[in-house]
Amino acid sequence: MSMRKGSKLASFHRVIVEAKLNLDAFEITLEKDTPESKGKGSPGDAGTGTIKVMYKPTDVSAHYRDGVVPPAHLRFEADLKLNLFKTH
């Protein structure tokens, strides 16, 4: 695991812990973009991949674009507060 991936994962873990939820209840994966997956004419820095977060008890998942503003973990935090993952 690269340092960059580790720090992203740590940001998601912090959000989960602050929400008083179980880290093991979430599955977080990072899928890197391949050069051919970006559309013709799309800027090379318009994201470096997708972060998928799944809440295992409900099988609810969401995808967050990595490498864009606002950071993916902040969008995830907003979704948790909106109960998108049906955690309660």
C-alpha positions in Angstrom: 0.0 0.0 0.0 1.5 3.3 -1.0 1.6 6.2 1.5 -0.9 8.1 -0.5 -3.4 5.3 -0.5 -2.7 4.8 3.2 -3.5 8.4 4.0 -6.7 8.3 2.0 -7.8 5.2 3.8 -6.9 6.8 7.1 -9.1 9.8 6.2 -12.1 7.5 5.6 -11.4 5.5 8.8 -11.3 8.8 10.8 -14.8 9.7 9.4 -16.2 6.3 10.3 -14.7 6.4 13.9 -16.0 9.9 14.4 -19.5 8.7 13.4 -19.1 6.0 16.1 -19.4 3.2 13.5 -17.5 0.0 13.2 -14.6 0.1 10.8 -15.1 -3.6 10.0 -18.6 -2.9 8.7 -17.2 -0.9 5.8 -15.3 -2.1 2.7 -13.2 0.6 1.0 -11.5 0.0 -2.3 -9.5 2.3 -4.6 -9.8 1.7 -8.3 -7.2 3.5 -10.3 -8.0 5.0 -13.7 -6.4 3.5 -16.7 -5.3 5.8 -19.5 -7.9 4.4 -21.9 -10.7 4.9 -19.3 -10.5 8.7 -19.5 -12.6 10.2 -22.2 -11.0 11.9 -25.2 -10.2 15.5 -24.3 -10.6 15.0 -20.5 -8.0 16.7 -18.4 -5.4 14.3 -17.1 -5.7 15.7 -13.6 -9.5 15.4 -13.3 -9.3 12.6 -10.9 -7.0 9.6 -10.5 -9.6 6.9 -9.8 -12.7 5.9 -7.9 -13.1 5.1 -4.3 -15.9 2.6 -3.6 -17.3 2.5 0.0 -19.7 -0.3 0.9 -21.5 -0.6 4.2 -21.7 -4.4 4.6 -24.7 -4.8 6.9 -27.0 -3.1 4.3 -25.0 -3.7 1.1 -25.3 0.0 0.3 -22.4 1.4 -1.6 -21.3 4.7 -3.0 -18.5 5.7 -5.4 -16.4 8.8 -4.9 -14.2 10.4 -7.5 -10.6 10.5 -6.2 -8.3 13.4 -6.8 -11.0 16.1 -7.1 -12.3 18.9 -4.9 -13.8 18.5 -2.4 -11.8 15.4 -1.3 -13.6 12.1 -1.4 -13.6 11.6 2.4 -15.6 14.9 2.9 -18.3 13.8 0.4 -18.4 10.4 2.2 -18.8 12.2 5.5 -21.7 14.2 4.2 -23.3 11.0 2.9 -22.9 9.3 6.3 -24.7 12.3 7.9 -27.5 12.0 5.4 -27.8 8.3 6.3 -27.2 7.2 2.7 -25.7 4.0 4.0 -28.7 3.2 6.3 -26.5 2.9 9.4 -29.3 3.7 11.8 
